[in-house]
Each structure stands twice: as C-alpha cells, then as structure tokens.
C-alpha cells in the first residue's frame, strides 16, 4: 500500500498537519461529518507542502527525529 496520511483536517482551518517525509499523498476530508467536505487526495509531487483547496488545511512533510539522527 502506498504511504498516505489518514489524518482529517478541520473545516475552515488554517491548521498545519505534519506528515512523514516519505509521504506522497494525503487524504483530506474536512471534519468528516455533514459539515465536512468530500474526500480529496492531495499529492506532494516535488514540494514539501500541499494545501487543501476546500478547507485550507496545510499538510507539511517533515523528517522524523529518527530519520534526522541517521542522516547526521
């Protein structure tokens, strides 16, 4: 299975959700209830951030502390 985040964002939010550096795609569903938005899959491509065009939630790829300690 391809690495993807299953975290939900918050409707109308400027929230930043950090995901693993090797994440390629995230799924944003808003609040996940009747006030949410349709599930959309956002692909990072060659960038480290991607923003949901429905709710504005920002997903950011970050290196974990384990990854950063092995790269030094």
KEKE-3310 file (N, C-alpha, C; in steps of 0.2 Angstrom, whole numbers, plus 5000, padded with zeros to 4 digits):
npx = (5004:5003:5011:5001:4993:4981:4975:4963:4958:4952:4937:4937:4949:4966:4975:4990:4996:5008:5017:5025:5041:5042:5030:5018:5005:4991:4975:4962:4947:4940:4929:4924:4911:4894:4896:4909:4919:4920:4930:4947:4961:4978:4993:5010:5020:5034:5036:5036:5025:5007:4991:4974:4961:4948:4946:4958:4967:4984:4996:5012:5027:5039:5054:5057:5062:5070:5074:5081:5092:5099:5104:5114)
npy = (4994:5011:5024:5035:5048:5047:5057:5068:5085:5101:5109:5125:5129:5134:5125:5116:5101:5089:5077:5061:5062:5054:5053:5053:5056:5063:5062:5072:5076:5086:5090:5077:5074:5079:5092:5093:5091:5084:5069:5072:5069:5074:5077:5077:5079:5087:5095:5101:5104:5104:5111:5110:5113:5115:5117:5123:5118:5114:5103:5096:5090:5082:5078:5064:5062:5051:5048:5060:5059:5048:5053:5062)
npz = (5000:4996:5004:5014:5022:5035:5042:5047:5042:5049:5046:5037:5043:5046:5049:5052:5047:5051:5042:5038:5030:5019:5014:5001:4997:5003:5012:5013:5022:5028:5042:5043:5045:5042:5040:5034:5020:5003:5002:4997:4988:4990:4982:4985:4975:4969:4980:4997:5005:5004:5001:5006:4995:4998:5012:5017:5025:5029:5024:5029:5025:5035:5042:5053:5070:5071:5058:5055:5064:5059:5048:5050)
capx = (5000:5006:5011:4997:4991:4973:4973:4957:4958:4947:4934:4939:4955:4972:4979:4996:4997:5014:5017:5032:5045:5042:5023:5017:4999:4987:4968:4958:4940:4936:4928:4922:4904:4890:4899:4915:4919:4921:4937:4951:4968:4982:4999:5016:5025:5041:5036:5036:5019:5002:4986:4968:4958:4942:4946:4964:4972:4991:5000:5019:5032:5044:5059:5056:5069:5074:5077:5086:5098:5103:5107:5119)
capy = (5000:5017:5028:5041:5050:5046:5062:5073:5092:5104:5113:5132:5129:5136:5121:5113:5094:5087:5070:5059:5065:5050:5053:5055:5058:5064:5062:5077:5075:5091:5087:5070:5074:5083:5099:5092:5092:5077:5067:5074:5067:5079:5074:5082:5080:5089:5101:5098:5106:5104:5114:5108:5119:5116:5120:5127:5114:5114:5097:5098:5084:5083:5072:5062:5063:5045:5050:5066:5057:5044:5057:5066)
capz = (5000:4996:5010:5014:5029:5035:5046:5044:5044:5052:5041:5038:5047:5044:5053:5049:5049:5049:5040:5037:5025:5013:5012:4994:4996:5009:5010:5017:5022:5032:5048:5042:5046:5037:5039:5031:5013:5000:5002:4991:4988:4988:4980:4986:4969:4971:4985:5004:5007:5000:5004:5003:4991:5001:5019:5018:5029:5026:5025:5028:5025:5040:5044:5060:5074:5070:5051:5056:5068:5055:5042:5053)
cpx = (5004:5006:5007:4995:4983:4971:4967:4959:4952:4944:4936:4945:4961:4977:4984:4996:5004:5014:5024:5035:5044:5034:5022:5010:4995:4979:4965:4951:4936:4935:4926:4915:4900:4892:4906:4914:4921:4929:4941:4958:4973:4989:5005:5020:5032:5041:5035:5029:5013:4996:4979:4964:4951:4942:4953:4969:4979:4994:5007:5023:5037:5048:5058:5063:5073:5078:5083:5093:5102:5106:5112:5126)
cpy = (5006:5021:5034:5042:5049:5052:5066:5080:5095:5109:5121:5133:5131:5131:5118:5106:5092:5079:5068:5061:5061:5049:5056:5058:5058:5064:5067:5077:5081:5088:5080:5069:5078:5090:5099:5093:5085:5076:5069:5071:5072:5076:5079:5084:5082:5095:5097:5100:5106:5107:5112:5114:5120:5119:5124:5124:5113:5107:5098:5091:5086:5077:5070:5062:5057:5046:5055:5063:5052:5047:5062:5063)
cpz = (5000:5002:5010:5021:5029:5040:5043:5046:5047:5047:5042:5042:5043:5047:5049:5052:5047:5047:5039:5030:5018:5011:5005:4993:5002:5007:5015:5017:5026:5039:5048:5044:5041:5036:5035:5024:5010:5001:4996:4993:4986:4987:4981:4980:4971:4976:4992:5008:5002:5004:5001:5001:4994:5008:5021:5023:5025:5028:5024:5029:5030:5041:5051:5063:5073:5063:5052:5059:5064:5049:5044:5053)
residu = (UNK:UNK:UNK:UNK:UNK:UNK:UNK:UNK:UNK:UNK:UNK:UNK:UNK:UNK:UNK:UNK:UNK:UNK:UNK:UNK:UNK:UNK:UNK:UNK:UNK:UNK:UNK:UNK:UNK:UNK:UNK:UNK:UNK:UNK:UNK:UNK:UNK:UNK:UNK:UNK:UNK:UNK:UNK:UNK:UNK:UNK:UNK:UNK:UNK:UNK:UNK:UNK:UNK:UNK:UNK:UNK:UNK:UNK:UNK:UNK:UNK:UNK:UNK:UNK:UNK:UNK:UNK:UNK:UNK:UNK:UNK:UNK)
# end
